[in-house]
Amino acid sequence: MLSICIPTYNRLPFLKWTLDRAIADFPDAKIIVSDDGSTDGTQSLRFKGRYIRQSSNIGPFPNMRAALLASHTKYCTFLADD
């Protein structure tokens, strides 16, 4: 019923912490990470959820939109990873 959309760009340590908390606090939520073309190894992160990678840095608002459009649940929210 709930998607948690997390847009990110080159913040791998913060993203790891955010994912750990989100999964612990909302175990039934669908997690969607939209990576804005990070160069810090974010693409190698494994988690239970959906990972979207932009081919280049498209900017924060288009990246947020991509995460939102990937949600197919009744409710969704954005969660910043910083």
FINUVEX-541405 format. One record per atom (N, C-alpha, C, O): chain; x, y, z; residue in one letter; residue number from 0. Coordinates in Angstrom, 2 decimals. Example, Ala and Ser with C-alpha at 12.3 -4.5 7.8 and 13.67 -1.06 7.14 Angstrom:
<recs>
rec chain:A	xx:13.19	yy:-5.69	zz:7.80	resn:a	resi:0 .
rec chain:A	xx:12.30	yy:-4.50	zz:7.80	resn:a	resi:0 .
rec chain:A	xx:13.20	yy:-3.30	zz:7.80	resn:a	resi:0 .
rec chain:A	xx:14.24	yy:-3.32	zz:8.46	resn:a	resi:0 .
rec chain:A	xx:12.85	yy:-2.25	zz:7.08	resn:s	resi:1 .
rec chain:A	xx:13.67	yy:-1.06	zz:7.14	resn:s	resi:1 .
rec chain:A	xx:12.90	yy:0.03	zz:7.87	resn:s	resi:1 .
rec chain:A	xx:13.41	yy:1.14	zz:8.04	resn:s	resi:1 .
</recs>
This chain:
<recs>
rec chain:A	xx:0.80	yy:-1.21	zz:0.00	resn:m	resi:0 .
rec chain:A	xx:0.00	yy:0.00	zz:0.00	resn:m	resi:0 .
rec chain:A	xx:0.83	yy:1.26	zz:0.00	resn:m	resi:0 .
rec chain:A	xx:0.36	yy:2.32	zz:-0.41	resn:m	resi:0 .
rec chain:A	xx:2.08	yy:1.17	zz:0.46	resn:l	resi:1 .
rec chain:A	xx:2.94	yy:2.35	zz:0.59	resn:l	resi:1 .
rec chain:A	xx:4.25	yy:2.15	zz:-0.16	resn:l	resi:1 .
rec chain:A	xx:4.90	yy:1.11	zz:-0.03	resn:l	resi:1 .
rec chain:A	xx:4.61	yy:3.15	zz:-0.94	resn:s	resi:2 .
rec chain:A	xx:5.94	yy:3.19	zz:-1.56	resn:s	resi:2 .
rec chain:A	xx:6.73	yy:4.31	zz:-0.92	resn:s	resi:2 .
rec chain:A	xx:6.21	yy:5.40	zz:-0.68	resn:s	resi:2 .
rec chain:A	xx:7.99	yy:4.03	zz:-0.65	resn:i	resi:3 .
rec chain:A	xx:8.90	yy:5.05	zz:-0.15	resn:i	resi:3 .
rec chain:A	xx:9.89	yy:5.33	zz:-1.27	resn:i	resi:3 .
rec chain:A	xx:10.70	yy:4.47	zz:-1.62	resn:i	resi:3 .
rec chain:A	xx:9.82	yy:6.53	zz:-1.83	resn:c	resi:4 .
rec chain:A	xx:10.65	yy:6.92	zz:-2.96	resn:c	resi:4 .
rec chain:A	xx:11.86	yy:7.71	zz:-2.45	resn:c	resi:4 .
rec chain:A	xx:11.71	yy:8.73	zz:-1.78	resn:c	resi:4 .
rec chain:A	xx:13.05	yy:7.23	zz:-2.78	resn:i	resi:5 .
rec chain:A	xx:14.27	yy:7.85	zz:-2.30	resn:i	resi:5 .
rec chain:A	xx:15.13	yy:8.27	zz:-3.49	resn:i	resi:5 .
rec chain:A	xx:15.82	yy:7.44	zz:-4.08	resn:i	resi:5 .
rec chain:A	xx:15.09	yy:9.55	zz:-3.85	resn:p	resi:6 .
rec chain:A	xx:15.99	yy:10.03	zz:-4.90	resn:p	resi:6 .
rec chain:A	xx:17.39	yy:10.21	zz:-4.30	resn:p	resi:6 .
rec chain:A	xx:17.52	yy:10.61	zz:-3.14	resn:p	resi:6 .
rec chain:A	xx:18.42	yy:9.91	zz:-5.07	resn:t	resi:7 .
rec chain:A	xx:19.79	yy:10.02	zz:-4.54	resn:t	resi:7 .
rec chain:A	xx:20.77	yy:10.42	zz:-5.62	resn:t	resi:7 .
rec chain:A	xx:20.53	yy:10.21	zz:-6.82	resn:t	resi:7 .
rec chain:A	xx:21.88	yy:10.99	zz:-5.18	resn:y	resi:8 .
rec chain:A	xx:23.00	yy:11.28	zz:-6.06	resn:y	resi:8 .
rec chain:A	xx:24.27	yy:11.40	zz:-5.22	resn:y	resi:8 .
rec chain:A	xx:24.43	yy:12.34	zz:-4.44	resn:y	resi:8 .
rec chain:A	xx:25.17	yy:10.45	zz:-5.38	resn:n	resi:9 .
rec chain:A	xx:26.48	yy:10.44	zz:-4.72	resn:n	resi:9 .
rec chain:A	xx:26.40	yy:10.62	zz:-3.20	resn:n	resi:9 .
rec chain:A	xx:27.15	yy:11.41	zz:-2.62	resn:n	resi:9 .
rec chain:A	xx:25.50	yy:9.90	zz:-2.57	resn:r	resi:10 .
rec chain:A	xx:25.39	yy:9.95	zz:-1.10	resn:r	resi:10 .
rec chain:A	xx:25.27	yy:8.53	zz:-0.55	resn:r	resi:10 .
rec chain:A	xx:24.41	yy:8.26	zz:0.29	resn:r	resi:10 .
rec chain:A	xx:26.11	yy:7.63	zz:-1.00	resn:l	resi:11 .
rec chain:A	xx:26.03	yy:6.23	zz:-0.64	resn:l	resi:11 .
rec chain:A	xx:25.97	yy:5.97	zz:0.87	resn:l	resi:11 .
rec chain:A	xx:25.10	yy:5.21	zz:1.30	resn:l	resi:11 .
rec chain:A	xx:26.83	yy:6.57	zz:1.70	resn:p	resi:12 .
rec chain:A	xx:26.73	yy:6.29	zz:3.14	resn:p	resi:12 .
rec chain:A	xx:25.37	yy:6.71	zz:3.72	resn:p	resi:12 .
rec chain:A	xx:24.80	yy:5.99	zz:4.54	resn:p	resi:12 .
rec chain:A	xx:24.86	yy:7.85	zz:3.30	resn:f	resi:13 .
rec chain:A	xx:23.56	yy:8.31	zz:3.78	resn:f	resi:13 .
rec chain:A	xx:22.44	yy:7.41	zz:3.27	resn:f	resi:13 .
rec chain:A	xx:21.50	yy:7.12	zz:4.00	resn:f	resi:13 .
rec chain:A	xx:22.56	yy:6.98	zz:2.02	resn:l	resi:14 .
rec chain:A	xx:21.55	yy:6.09	zz:1.43	resn:l	resi:14 .
rec chain:A	xx:21.49	yy:4.78	zz:2.18	resn:l	resi:14 .
rec chain:A	xx:20.39	yy:4.28	zz:2.46	resn:l	resi:14 .
rec chain:A	xx:22.64	yy:4.19	zz:2.51	resn:k	resi:15 .
rec chain:A	xx:22.66	yy:2.94	zz:3.26	resn:k	resi:15 .
rec chain:A	xx:21.93	yy:3.10	zz:4.60	resn:k	resi:15 .
rec chain:A	xx:21.11	yy:2.26	zz:4.97	resn:k	resi:15 .
rec chain:A	xx:22.24	yy:4.18	zz:5.31	resn:w	resi:16 .
rec chain:A	xx:21.60	yy:4.43	zz:6.61	resn:w	resi:16 .
rec chain:A	xx:20.09	yy:4.61	zz:6.43	resn:w	resi:16 .
rec chain:A	xx:19.30	yy:4.06	zz:7.19	resn:w	resi:16 .
rec chain:A	xx:19.69	yy:5.39	zz:5.43	resn:t	resi:17 .
rec chain:A	xx:18.28	yy:5.65	zz:5.17	resn:t	resi:17 .
rec chain:A	xx:17.54	yy:4.36	zz:4.83	resn:t	resi:17 .
rec chain:A	xx:16.44	yy:4.13	zz:5.34	resn:t	resi:17 .
rec chain:A	xx:18.13	yy:3.53	zz:3.99	resn:l	resi:18 .
rec chain:A	xx:17.50	yy:2.25	zz:3.63	resn:l	resi:18 .
rec chain:A	xx:17.34	yy:1.35	zz:4.85	resn:l	resi:18 .
rec chain:A	xx:16.28	yy:0.75	zz:5.05	resn:l	resi:18 .
rec chain:A	xx:18.38	yy:1.26	zz:5.67	resn:d	resi:19 .
rec chain:A	xx:18.29	yy:0.44	zz:6.89	resn:d	resi:19 .
rec chain:A	xx:17.13	yy:0.89	zz:7.77	resn:d	resi:19 .
rec chain:A	xx:16.36	yy:0.07	zz:8.26	resn:d	resi:19 .
rec chain:A	xx:17.00	yy:2.19	zz:7.96	resn:r	resi:20 .
rec chain:A	xx:15.92	yy:2.73	zz:8.80	resn:r	resi:20 .
rec chain:A	xx:14.55	yy:2.51	zz:8.16	resn:r	resi:20 .
rec chain:A	xx:13.61	yy:2.08	zz:8.83	resn:r	resi:20 .
rec chain:A	xx:14.43	yy:2.81	zz:6.88	resn:a	resi:21 .
rec chain:A	xx:13.14	yy:2.68	zz:6.19	resn:a	resi:21 .
rec chain:A	xx:12.66	yy:1.24	zz:6.20	resn:a	resi:21 .
rec chain:A	xx:11.48	yy:0.98	zz:6.44	resn:a	resi:21 .
rec chain:A	xx:13.56	yy:0.31	zz:5.93	resn:i	resi:22 .
rec chain:A	xx:13.18	yy:-1.11	zz:5.90	resn:i	resi:22 .
rec chain:A	xx:12.81	yy:-1.60	zz:7.30	resn:i	resi:22 .
rec chain:A	xx:11.88	yy:-2.39	zz:7.46	resn:i	resi:22 .
rec chain:A	xx:13.54	yy:-1.14	zz:8.31	resn:a	resi:23 .
rec chain:A	xx:13.23	yy:-1.54	zz:9.69	resn:a	resi:23 .
rec chain:A	xx:11.90	yy:-0.95	zz:10.17	resn:a	resi:23 .
rec chain:A	xx:11.12	yy:-1.64	zz:10.84	resn:a	resi:23 .
rec chain:A	xx:11.64	yy:0.30	zz:9.83	resn:d	resi:24 .
rec chain:A	xx:10.43	yy:0.97	zz:10.32	resn:d	resi:24 .
rec chain:A	xx:9.19	yy:0.66	zz:9.49	resn:d	resi:24 .
rec chain:A	xx:8.07	yy:0.69	zz:10.00	resn:d	resi:24 .
rec chain:A	xx:9.37	yy:0.36	zz:8.21	resn:f	resi:25 .
rec chain:A	xx:8.26	yy:0.09	zz:7.30	resn:f	resi:25 .
rec chain:A	xx:8.54	yy:-1.18	zz:6.50	resn:f	resi:25 .
rec chain:A	xx:8.76	yy:-1.10	zz:5.30	resn:f	resi:25 .
rec chain:A	xx:8.53	yy:-2.34	zz:7.15	resn:p	resi:26 .
rec chain:A	xx:8.93	yy:-3.58	zz:6.47	resn:p	resi:26 .
rec chain:A	xx:8.04	yy:-3.98	zz:5.29	resn:p	resi:26 .
rec chain:A	xx:8.49	yy:-4.71	zz:4.41	resn:p	resi:26 .
rec chain:A	xx:6.80	yy:-3.52	zz:5.27	resn:d	resi:27 .
rec chain:A	xx:5.89	yy:-3.89	zz:4.18	resn:d	resi:27 .
rec chain:A	xx:5.86	yy:-2.88	zz:3.03	resn:d	resi:27 .
rec chain:A	xx:5.22	yy:-3.12	zz:2.01	resn:d	resi:27 .
rec chain:A	xx:6.56	yy:-1.76	zz:3.20	resn:a	resi:28 .
rec chain:A	xx:6.56	yy:-0.73	zz:2.16	resn:a	resi:28 .
rec chain:A	xx:7.44	yy:-1.15	zz:0.99	resn:a	resi:28 .
rec chain:A	xx:8.41	yy:-1.90	zz:1.15	resn:a	resi:28 .
rec chain:A	xx:7.08	yy:-0.67	zz:-0.17	resn:k	resi:29 .
rec chain:A	xx:7.91	yy:-0.89	zz:-1.36	resn:k	resi:29 .
rec chain:A	xx:8.93	yy:0.26	zz:-1.40	resn:k	resi:29 .
rec chain:A	xx:8.56	yy:1.43	zz:-1.35	resn:k	resi:29 .
rec chain:A	xx:10.19	yy:-0.09	zz:-1.49	resn:i	resi:30 .
rec chain:A	xx:11.26	yy:0.91	zz:-1.52	resn:i	resi:30 .
rec chain:A	xx:11.69	yy:1.12	zz:-2.96	resn:i	resi:30 .
rec chain:A	xx:11.97	yy:0.16	zz:-3.69	resn:i	resi:30 .
rec chain:A	xx:11.75	yy:2.39	zz:-3.38	resn:i	resi:31 .
rec chain:A	xx:12.18	yy:2.75	zz:-4.72	resn:i	resi:31 .
rec chain:A	xx:13.32	yy:3.75	zz:-4.60	resn:i	resi:31 .
rec chain:A	xx:13.13	yy:4.84	zz:-4.04	resn:i	resi:31 .
rec chain:A	xx:14.48	yy:3.39	zz:-5.11	resn:v	resi:32 .
rec chain:A	xx:15.63	yy:4.30	zz:-5.13	resn:v	resi:32 .
rec chain:A	xx:15.84	yy:4.75	zz:-6.56	resn:v	resi:32 .
rec chain:A	xx:15.99	yy:3.92	zz:-7.46	resn:v	resi:32 .
rec chain:A	xx:15.84	yy:6.06	zz:-6.76	resn:s	resi:33 .
rec chain:A	xx:16.12	yy:6.61	zz:-8.08	resn:s	resi:33 .
rec chain:A	xx:17.47	yy:7.30	zz:-8.03	resn:s	resi:33 .
rec chain:A	xx:17.63	yy:8.35	zz:-7.40	resn:s	resi:33 .
rec chain:A	xx:18.45	yy:6.70	zz:-8.69	resn:d	resi:34 .
rec chain:A	xx:19.83	yy:7.16	zz:-8.68	resn:d	resi:34 .
rec chain:A	xx:20.05	yy:8.08	zz:-9.87	resn:d	resi:34 .
rec chain:A	xx:19.84	yy:7.69	zz:-11.02	resn:d	resi:34 .
rec chain:A	xx:20.47	yy:9.29	zz:-9.58	resn:d	resi:35 .
rec chain:A	xx:20.65	yy:10.32	zz:-10.62	resn:d	resi:35 .
rec chain:A	xx:22.03	yy:10.24	zz:-11.27	resn:d	resi:35 .
rec chain:A	xx:22.67	yy:11.27	zz:-11.50	resn:d	resi:35 .
rec chain:A	xx:22.48	yy:9.02	zz:-11.57	resn:g	resi:36 .
rec chain:A	xx:23.76	yy:8.84	zz:-12.25	resn:g	resi:36 .
rec chain:A	xx:24.96	yy:8.94	zz:-11.32	resn:g	resi:36 .
rec chain:A	xx:26.00	yy:9.46	zz:-11.71	resn:g	resi:36 .
rec chain:A	xx:24.82	yy:8.47	zz:-10.10	resn:s	resi:37 .
rec chain:A	xx:25.90	yy:8.54	zz:-9.11	resn:s	resi:37 .
rec chain:A	xx:27.19	yy:7.91	zz:-9.63	resn:s	resi:37 .
rec chain:A	xx:27.18	yy:6.99	zz:-10.45	resn:s	resi:37 .
rec chain:A	xx:28.30	yy:8.44	zz:-9.12	resn:t	resi:38 .
rec chain:A	xx:29.62	yy:7.92	zz:-9.48	resn:t	resi:38 .
rec chain:A	xx:30.36	yy:7.37	zz:-8.26	resn:t	resi:38 .
rec chain:A	xx:31.56	yy:7.14	zz:-8.32	resn:t	resi:38 .
rec chain:A	xx:29.64	yy:7.16	zz:-7.16	resn:d	resi:39 .
rec chain:A	xx:30.26	yy:6.73	zz:-5.89	resn:d	resi:39 .
rec chain:A	xx:30.01	yy:5.27	zz:-5.56	resn:d	resi:39 .
rec chain:A	xx:30.22	yy:4.86	zz:-4.41	resn:d	resi:39 .
rec chain:A	xx:29.56	yy:4.48	zz:-6.51	resn:g	resi:40 .
rec chain:A	xx:29.31	yy:3.06	zz:-6.26	resn:g	resi:40 .
rec chain:A	xx:27.90	yy:2.75	zz:-5.82	resn:g	resi:40 .
rec chain:A	xx:27.61	yy:1.61	zz:-5.45	resn:g	resi:40 .
rec chain:A	xx:27.01	yy:3.71	zz:-5.86	resn:t	resi:41 .
rec chain:A	xx:25.62	yy:3.49	zz:-5.45	resn:t	resi:41 .
rec chain:A	xx:24.99	yy:2.34	zz:-6.22	resn:t	resi:41 .
rec chain:A	xx:24.19	yy:1.60	zz:-5.65	resn:t	resi:41 .
rec chain:A	xx:25.33	yy:2.17	zz:-7.48	resn:q	resi:42 .
rec chain:A	xx:24.73	yy:1.13	zz:-8.30	resn:q	resi:42 .
rec chain:A	xx:25.05	yy:-0.27	zz:-7.80	resn:q	resi:42 .
rec chain:A	xx:24.36	yy:-1.22	zz:-8.18	resn:q	resi:42 .
rec chain:A	xx:26.07	yy:-0.44	zz:-6.98	resn:s	resi:43 .
rec chain:A	xx:26.41	yy:-1.76	zz:-6.46	resn:s	resi:43 .
rec chain:A	xx:25.65	yy:-2.10	zz:-5.17	resn:s	resi:43 .
rec chain:A	xx:25.75	yy:-3.23	zz:-4.68	resn:s	resi:43 .
rec chain:A	xx:24.92	yy:-1.17	zz:-4.63	resn:l	resi:44 .
rec chain:A	xx:24.16	yy:-1.40	zz:-3.40	resn:l	resi:44 .
rec chain:A	xx:23.02	yy:-2.38	zz:-3.65	resn:l	resi:44 .
rec chain:A	xx:22.27	yy:-2.23	zz:-4.62	resn:l	resi:44 .
rec chain:A	xx:22.89	yy:-3.37	zz:-2.79	resn:r	resi:45 .
rec chain:A	xx:21.82	yy:-4.35	zz:-2.91	resn:r	resi:45 .
rec chain:A	xx:20.84	yy:-4.16	zz:-1.76	resn:r	resi:45 .
rec chain:A	xx:21.24	yy:-4.01	zz:-0.61	resn:r	resi:45 .
rec chain:A	xx:19.57	yy:-4.17	zz:-2.08	resn:f	resi:46 .
rec chain:A	xx:18.52	yy:-4.04	zz:-1.07	resn:f	resi:46 .
rec chain:A	xx:17.25	yy:-4.64	zz:-1.65	resn:f	resi:46 .
rec chain:A	xx:17.15	yy:-4.87	zz:-2.85	resn:f	resi:46 .
rec chain:A	xx:16.29	yy:-4.88	zz:-0.79	resn:k	resi:47 .
rec chain:A	xx:15.01	yy:-5.40	zz:-1.25	resn:k	resi:47 .
rec chain:A	xx:14.15	yy:-4.22	zz:-1.69	resn:k	resi:47 .
rec chain:A	xx:13.61	yy:-3.48	zz:-0.86	resn:k	resi:47 .
rec chain:A	xx:14.05	yy:-4.06	zz:-2.97	resn:g	resi:48 .
rec chain:A	xx:13.29	yy:-2.94	zz:-3.50	resn:g	resi:48 .
rec chain:A	xx:13.62	yy:-2.73	zz:-4.96	resn:g	resi:48 .
rec chain:A	xx:14.25	yy:-3.58	zz:-5.60	resn:g	resi:48 .
rec chain:A	xx:13.19	yy:-1.61	zz:-5.48	resn:r	resi:49 .
rec chain:A	xx:13.41	yy:-1.30	zz:-6.89	resn:r	resi:49 .
rec chain:A	xx:14.48	yy:-0.23	zz:-7.02	resn:r	resi:49 .
rec chain:A	xx:14.46	yy:0.79	zz:-6.32	resn:r	resi:49 .
rec chain:A	xx:15.41	yy:-0.46	zz:-7.92	resn:y	resi:50 .
rec chain:A	xx:16.50	yy:0.48	zz:-8.17	resn:y	resi:50 .
rec chain:A	xx:16.38	yy:0.99	zz:-9.60	resn:y	resi:50 .
rec chain:A	xx:16.31	yy:0.21	zz:-10.55	resn:y	resi:50 .
rec chain:A	xx:16.35	yy:2.30	zz:-9.73	resn:i	resi:51 .
rec chain:A	xx:16.28	yy:2.95	zz:-11.05	resn:i	resi:51 .
rec chain:A	xx:17.54	yy:3.79	zz:-11.19	resn:i	resi:51 .
rec chain:A	xx:17.86	yy:4.58	zz:-10.31	resn:i	resi:51 .
rec chain:A	xx:18.24	yy:3.62	zz:-12.28	resn:r	resi:52 .
rec chain:A	xx:19.45	yy:4.42	zz:-12.50	resn:r	resi:52 .
rec chain:A	xx:19.28	yy:5.27	zz:-13.75	resn:r	resi:52 .
rec chain:A	xx:19.00	yy:4.76	zz:-14.83	resn:r	resi:52 .
rec chain:A	xx:19.46	yy:6.57	zz:-13.58	resn:q	resi:53 .
rec chain:A	xx:19.44	yy:7.48	zz:-14.72	resn:q	resi:53 .
rec chain:A	xx:20.77	yy:7.33	zz:-15.46	resn:q	resi:53 .
rec chain:A	xx:21.81	yy:7.14	zz:-14.82	resn:q	resi:53 .
rec chain:A	xx:20.76	yy:7.42	zz:-16.77	resn:s	resi:54 .
rec chain:A	xx:21.98	yy:7.25	zz:-17.56	resn:s	resi:54 .
rec chain:A	xx:22.94	yy:8.42	zz:-17.40	resn:s	resi:54 .
rec chain:A	xx:24.14	yy:8.29	zz:-17.65	resn:s	resi:54 .
rec chain:A	xx:22.42	yy:9.55	zz:-16.97	resn:s	resi:55 .
rec chain:A	xx:23.24	yy:10.73	zz:-16.68	resn:s	resi:55 .
rec chain:A	xx:22.53	yy:11.53	zz:-15.61	resn:s	resi:55 .
rec chain:A	xx:21.39	yy:11.23	zz:-15.26	resn:s	resi:55 .
rec chain:A	xx:23.18	yy:12.54	zz:-15.09	resn:n	resi:56 .
rec chain:A	xx:22.58	yy:13.37	zz:-14.06	resn:n	resi:56 .
rec chain:A	xx:21.50	yy:14.25	zz:-14.70	resn:n	resi:56 .
rec chain:A	xx:21.81	yy:15.15	zz:-15.47	resn:n	resi:56 .
rec chain:A	xx:20.25	yy:13.97	zz:-14.37	resn:i	resi:57 .
rec chain:A	xx:19.13	yy:14.71	zz:-14.96	resn:i	resi:57 .
rec chain:A	xx:18.63	yy:15.82	zz:-14.04	resn:i	resi:57 .
rec chain:A	xx:17.75	yy:16.59	zz:-14.43	resn:i	resi:57 .
rec chain:A	xx:19.18	yy:15.91	zz:-12.85	resn:g	resi:58 .
rec chain:A	xx:18.78	yy:16.96	zz:-11.90	resn:g	resi:58 .
rec chain:A	xx:17.81	yy:16.44	zz:-10.87	resn:g	resi:58 .
rec chain:A	xx:17.18	yy:15.40	zz:-11.06	resn:g	resi:58 .
rec chain:A	xx:17.69	yy:17.16	zz:-9.76	resn:p	resi:59 .
rec chain:A	xx:16.91	yy:16.65	zz:-8.63	resn:p	resi:59 .
rec chain:A	xx:15.41	yy:16.49	zz:-8.92	resn:p	resi:59 .
rec chain:A	xx:14.82	yy:15.47	zz:-8.55	resn:p	resi:59 .
rec chain:A	xx:14.79	yy:17.44	zz:-9.56	resn:f	resi:60 .
rec chain:A	xx:13.35	yy:17.34	zz:-9.75	resn:f	resi:60 .
rec chain:A	xx:12.95	yy:16.28	zz:-10.77	resn:f	resi:60 .
rec chain:A	xx:12.00	yy:15.53	zz:-10.51	resn:f	resi:60 .
rec chain:A	xx:13.64	yy:16.16	zz:-11.91	resn:p	resi:61 .
rec chain:A	xx:13.33	yy:15.04	zz:-12.80	resn:p	resi:61 .
rec chain:A	xx:13.61	yy:13.68	zz:-12.15	resn:p	resi:61 .
rec chain:A	xx:12.90	yy:12.71	zz:-12.41	resn:p	resi:61 .
rec chain:A	xx:14.64	yy:13.61	zz:-11.31	resn:n	resi:62 .
rec chain:A	xx:14.95	yy:12.36	zz:-10.62	resn:n	resi:62 .
rec chain:A	xx:13.86	yy:12.02	zz:-9.61	resn:n	resi:62 .
rec chain:A	xx:13.47	yy:10.86	zz:-9.48	resn:n	resi:62 .
rec chain:A	xx:13.36	yy:13.02	zz:-8.90	resn:m	resi:63 .
rec chain:A	xx:12.24	yy:12.80	zz:-7.98	resn:m	resi:63 .
rec chain:A	xx:11.01	yy:12.33	zz:-8.75	resn:m	resi:63 .
rec chain:A	xx:10.29	yy:11.44	zz:-8.29	resn:m	resi:63 .
rec chain:A	xx:10.77	yy:12.92	zz:-9.89	resn:r	resi:64 .
rec chain:A	xx:9.63	yy:12.54	zz:-10.72	resn:r	resi:64 .
rec chain:A	xx:9.75	yy:11.09	zz:-11.18	resn:r	resi:64 .
rec chain:A	xx:8.76	yy:10.35	zz:-11.19	resn:r	resi:64 .
rec chain:A	xx:10.96	yy:10.68	zz:-11.56	resn:a	resi:65 .
rec chain:A	xx:11.18	yy:9.29	zz:-11.99	resn:a	resi:65 .
rec chain:A	xx:10.85	yy:8.32	zz:-10.87	resn:a	resi:65 .
rec chain:A	xx:10.25	yy:7.27	zz:-11.11	resn:a	resi:65 .
rec chain:A	xx:11.24	yy:8.66	zz:-9.65	resn:a	resi:66 .
rec chain:A	xx:10.93	yy:7.80	zz:-8.50	resn:a	resi:66 .
rec chain:A	xx:9.43	yy:7.74	zz:-8.28	resn:a	resi:66 .
rec chain:A	xx:8.87	yy:6.67	zz:-8.04	resn:a	resi:66 .
rec chain:A	xx:8.78	yy:8.87	zz:-8.35	resn:l	resi:67 .
rec chain:A	xx:7.33	yy:8.93	zz:-8.15	resn:l	resi:67 .
rec chain:A	xx:6.59	yy:8.12	zz:-9.22	resn:l	resi:67 .
rec chain:A	xx:5.65	yy:7.39	zz:-8.89	resn:l	resi:67 .
rec chain:A	xx:7.00	yy:8.23	zz:-10.46	resn:l	resi:68 .
rec chain:A	xx:6.34	yy:7.50	zz:-11.54	resn:l	resi:68 .
rec chain:A	xx:6.54	yy:6.00	zz:-11.44	resn:l	resi:68 .
rec chain:A	xx:5.76	yy:5.23	zz:-12.00	resn:l	resi:68 .
rec chain:A	xx:7.58	yy:5.57	zz:-10.74	resn:a	resi:69 .
rec chain:A	xx:7.83	yy:4.14	zz:-10.56	resn:a	resi:69 .
rec chain:A	xx:6.95	yy:3.53	zz:-9.48	resn:a	resi:69 .
rec chain:A	xx:6.87	yy:2.31	zz:-9.35	resn:a	resi:69 .
rec chain:A	xx:6.29	yy:4.36	zz:-8.71	resn:s	resi:70 .
rec chain:A	xx:5.42	yy:3.89	zz:-7.63	resn:s	resi:70 .
rec chain:A	xx:4.07	yy:3.47	zz:-8.20	resn:s	resi:70 .
rec chain:A	xx:3.47	yy:4.19	zz:-9.00	resn:s	resi:70 .
rec chain:A	xx:3.60	yy:2.31	zz:-7.78	resn:h	resi:71 .
rec chain:A	xx:2.31	yy:1.82	zz:-8.22	resn:h	resi:71 .
rec chain:A	xx:1.44	yy:1.39	zz:-7.04	resn:h	resi:71 .
rec chain:A	xx:0.61	yy:0.49	zz:-7.16	resn:h	resi:71 .
rec chain:A	xx:1.65	yy:2.04	zz:-5.91	resn:t	resi:72 .
rec chain:A	xx:0.87	yy:1.73	zz:-4.72	resn:t	resi:72 .
rec chain:A	xx:-0.13	yy:2.84	zz:-4.47	resn:t	resi:72 .
rec chain:A	xx:-0.08	yy:3.90	zz:-5.10	resn:t	resi:72 .
rec chain:A	xx:-1.04	yy:2.60	zz:-3.56	resn:k	resi:73 .
rec chain:A	xx:-2.07	yy:3.58	zz:-3.26	resn:k	resi:73 .
rec chain:A	xx:-1.47	yy:4.85	zz:-2.66	resn:k	resi:73 .
rec chain:A	xx:-1.93	yy:5.96	zz:-2.95	resn:k	resi:73 .
rec chain:A	xx:-0.45	yy:4.69	zz:-1.83	resn:y	resi:74 .
rec chain:A	xx:0.19	yy:5.83	zz:-1.17	resn:y	resi:74 .
rec chain:A	xx:1.68	yy:5.79	zz:-1.46	resn:y	resi:74 .
rec chain:A	xx:2.27	yy:4.72	zz:-1.61	resn:y	resi:74 .
rec chain:A	xx:2.29	yy:6.98	zz:-1.53	resn:c	resi:75 .
rec chain:A	xx:3.73	yy:7.05	zz:-1.67	resn:c	resi:75 .
rec chain:A	xx:4.23	yy:8.31	zz:-1.00	resn:c	resi:75 .
rec chain:A	xx:3.49	yy:9.29	zz:-0.84	resn:c	resi:75 .
rec chain:A	xx:5.47	yy:8.28	zz:-0.62	resn:t	resi:76 .
rec chain:A	xx:6.12	yy:9.44	zz:-0.01	resn:t	resi:76 .
rec chain:A	xx:7.56	yy:9.51	zz:-0.46	resn:t	resi:76 .
rec chain:A	xx:8.16	yy:8.51	zz:-0.85	resn:t	resi:76 .
rec chain:A	xx:8.11	yy:10.70	zz:-0.41	resn:f	resi:77 .
rec chain:A	xx:9.53	yy:10.87	zz:-0.67	resn:f	resi:77 .
rec chain:A	xx:10.27	yy:10.83	zz:0.66	resn:f	resi:77 .
rec chain:A	xx:9.76	yy:11.28	zz:1.68	resn:f	resi:77 .
rec chain:A	xx:11.46	yy:10.28	zz:0.62	resn:l	resi:78 .
rec chain:A	xx:12.31	yy:10.24	zz:1.80	resn:l	resi:78 .
rec chain:A	xx:13.70	yy:10.65	zz:1.33	resn:l	resi:78 .
rec chain:A	xx:14.33	yy:9.95	zz:0.54	resn:l	resi:78 .
rec chain:A	xx:14.18	yy:11.78	zz:1.83	resn:a	resi:79 .
rec chain:A	xx:15.51	yy:12.24	zz:1.46	resn:a	resi:79 .
rec chain:A	xx:16.55	yy:11.36	zz:2.14	resn:a	resi:79 .
rec chain:A	xx:16.35	yy:10.90	zz:3.26	resn:a	resi:79 .
rec chain:A	xx:17.65	yy:11.14	zz:1.46	resn:d	resi:80 .
rec chain:A	xx:18.70	yy:10.29	zz:2.03	resn:d	resi:80 .
rec chain:A	xx:19.82	yy:11.11	zz:2.66	resn:d	resi:80 .
rec chain:A	xx:20.88	yy:10.57	zz:2.96	resn:d	resi:80 .
rec chain:A	xx:19.60	yy:12.40	zz:2.86	resn:d	resi:81 .
rec chain:A	xx:20.66	yy:13.21	zz:3.46	resn:d	resi:81 .
rec chain:A	xx:20.23	yy:13.83	zz:4.78	resn:d	resi:81 .
rec chain:A	xx:21.01	yy:14.54	zz:5.41	resn:d	resi:81 .
</recs>
